[in-house]
Amino acid sequence: MGKLNTAPNLGDADSVYQKLIDAHAGLSDADSTTLNARLILLLINHIGDKEAIEEAIRAAKGSK
């Protein structure tokens, strides 16, 4: 069993998703990509679990 929690785990996910969409409003494609990269690195640091992060990368790529 992996370390990655893929079960719903966020209250009011719709408002969080909307905040993410709003953060990209008015940004160029390059600035939007930069925002995503910064957010990913901040969240990776927050998670701090190498195995869970690697599992998430594999899952996002569609591989096990």
MARPA-43604 format. One record per residue (C-alpha): residue number from 0; residue in three letters; chain; x, y, z. Coordinates in steps of 0.001 Angstrom, whole numbers, plus 500000, padded with zeros to 6 digits. Layout:
BEGIN
REC  bator  doro  tivo       x       y       z
REC    NUM   ALA     A       X       Y       Z
...
end
This chain:
BEGIN
REC  bator  doro  tivo       x       y       z
REC      0   MET     A  500000  500000  500000
REC      1   GLY     A  501298  503417  499069
REC      2   LYS     A  501624  506506  501166
REC      3   LEU     A  499582  508762  498880
REC      4   ASN     A  496076  509593  500086
REC      5   THR     A  493847  509768  497018
REC      6   ALA     A  490554  509797  498936
REC      7   PRO     A  488698  513112  499151
REC      8   ASN     A  490492  515000  501907
REC      9   LEU     A  489587  518664  501524
REC     10   GLY     A  486564  520451  502876
REC     11   ASP     A  485023  522984  500480
REC     12   ALA     A  487185  521821  497592
REC     13   ASP     A  485169  523918  495139
REC     14   SER     A  486204  527180  496802
REC     15   VAL     A  489858  526100  496884
REC     16   TYR     A  489676  525208  493196
REC     17   GLN     A  488100  528604  492486
REC     18   LYS     A  490943  530349  494348
REC     19   LEU     A  493412  528485  492129
REC     20   ILE     A  491544  529517  488985
REC     21   ASP     A  491338  533121  490234
REC     22   ALA     A  495089  533159  490936
REC     23   HIS     A  495685  532522  487224
REC     24   ALA     A  493316  535242  486020
REC     25   GLY     A  495095  537763  483821
REC     26   LEU     A  498404  535914  483800
REC     27   SER     A  500319  535166  480636
REC     28   ASP     A  500941  531493  479841
REC     29   ALA     A  504514  531867  481111
REC     30   ASP     A  503414  533522  484365
REC     31   SER     A  500721  530877  484843
REC     32   THR     A  503312  528130  484395
REC     33   THR     A  505581  529882  486909
REC     34   LEU     A  502723  530138  489417
REC     35   ASN     A  502007  526412  489029
REC     36   ALA     A  505674  525513  489490
REC     37   ARG     A  505978  527654  492630
REC     38   LEU     A  502774  526212  494065
REC     39   ILE     A  503922  522648  493365
REC     40   LEU     A  507298  523252  495025
REC     41   LEU     A  505679  524873  498069
REC     42   LEU     A  503268  521963  498466
REC     43   ILE     A  506038  519377  497951
REC     44   ASN     A  507992  521077  500710
REC     45   HIS     A  504908  521138  502943
REC     46   ILE     A  504238  517429  502376
REC     47   GLY     A  507859  516565  503070
REC     48   ASP     A  507375  512845  502378
REC     49   LYS     A  509561  511667  499493
REC     50   GLU     A  507689  508400  498972
REC     51   ALA     A  504272  510085  498864
REC     52   ILE     A  505574  512745  496478
REC     53   GLU     A  507102  510150  494159
REC     54   GLU     A  503845  508178  494238
REC     55   ALA     A  501918  511360  493378
REC     56   ILE     A  504215  512017  490411
REC     57   ARG     A  503663  508490  489134
REC     58   ALA     A  499893  508795  489614
REC     59   ALA     A  499796  512150  487820
REC     60   LYS     A  501687  510617  484897
REC     61   GLY     A  499181  507764  484792
REC     62   SER     A  501656  505059  485767
REC     63   LYS     A  501870  502891  488865
end
